[in-house]
Amino acid sequence: MKSCGRLSTDVALPLAPHYNPTGTIPLRVENAVSTLPLSLKKEGLVERHQLEGNDPSDRYFSRAIMVNRTANGYLARVTYEALTVEGQTHTSIPVAVNSLVEKLLELGFRRLRTRPNFKGRRYLAEKETWIDYPDPR
């Protein structure tokens, strides 16, 4: 089951024996909201950051960085046209995002800046401060 930030609960319902030998079938409740802190959630998407800058051909772009919790920490990923770039897995979200930005800078992207837009399902209303990344010389 793919996690979309929702909590799933199984409930057993009786069925006719010819449908299921155990007599039960799982029923998922999809609208329950998890109150666990991000550090205790299972693997999956935990934050979305906005990325802005210029691509190698000097065109402006804006994309979403998806930050996923993995078994070893956090991994940031962005897709730009046909290119998907991942940073290294790190123990903190800011370092994971920085790792991704460094890879983009190596590929020729310039004037990059990021800011978190979603923490879990909570929208931050674009109130977070932009982080600017210097271009390599």
N, C-alpha and C positions, 0 to 999 in steps of 0.2 A: 504494500500500500504506500503510495507516494504521499508525503506529508505536505500540506499546504498551510500549516500554521493552525490547523484545527485539531481538536481532541476527539478521538473516536472511542465510543463505548460499545461493547458487544452486549446484547440482550438475547437470551434464549427464548425462542418461541416454539411451541409444539407443532409438529407436522404429521401428516399421515406417514406410516412406516415405509410405504413404497417410494417416497421421495428422498428420505434420509434415514438410514438405519439407526442413527443416534437419536432421532426424534427432535432435533433442534436445528436451527439455522441462525447464524449471526445477523443481527440488525445493527447498522451503524447509525449513530447520532452524530451528524456532521456540524451542527451549529454551536456546539459547546465550545467555550473559549478557555484555553489553558491559562492558568495563573502562575505557572512555573517561571522562574527567572530564566533568561536566555542561557545562562551557564548550565542549567539542568535539563534543557531540552535535548531531544535526540538530534541526530544529524539532519541537516536540511537548511533551508534559507533562513537566516536570522536578521540580516540587514540589507537594505538597498541604498547605494550611494549614487549621487549624480556626478558624472564626469563630463567636463567640458574642455575643449582645446581645439588645436588645429592638427589635421592629419598630415602625413608626409607630403601631400600635394598642396598644403597650406589652405585647405578648406576647413571652415569651422564645423564642429560637430558637438553633439550632446548625446550621451548614452547612459544607461543604468549599469552600475556595477552590482553584481549579485554576490553577496558574501554568504558563504555556506559554512556551517559547522560540520567538520569531519571528525573522524575518530582521533585524529592527531592535532586538531586545532581549528583554525579558520582559513578558508581559501577564497580569494576574490577572483571573479571572472567577468569579462566584458566581451561582447560581440560587436564588431564594427564591420559592416558590410559582410564579406565572406570570411573575415578573420576573427577567430576566437582566441583570446589571450588569457592565460591564467598566471597568477603570481605563485609564489611558494606558499606552502602551508606554514602558518605561524600561530603562536599561542595567544595573540591579541588581534583584534579587528583592525586597528589603525596600522599595524605593521604589515598585515596581509594586504591592505589596500595600497600601502606604499610600495610593496614588492611588485604589485601589478603595474603601478604607474612607472616604476623603474624599467620594466620590460617594454612598456609602450614608448618610453623615451629612447630606449635602445633601437626601436623599430622606426624612429624618425618622427614620432608625434611630438608636438611642441606646445608651449603655453598651457600646460595642463593644470586643472584645479578640480578638487572634489569636495563634496560635503554629504553627510548622511541625510537621506530623505525619509527613510522608514527604519524603525527599530521594531522588529517583529511585525505586527500589523499596525502599529501606531505611526501615523503620519506626523512628521515633525514640522509641517507647515512652512517649510523653507526658511526656518529661523536659525538654523545652524550656520556657523561661520565657514566660509570657503577656506580650503587649504590650498595654497599655491605651491607648485613644484617648479624649482628653477630648471631651465633648459641646460643640458650639458654644453660645455664649451668646445 
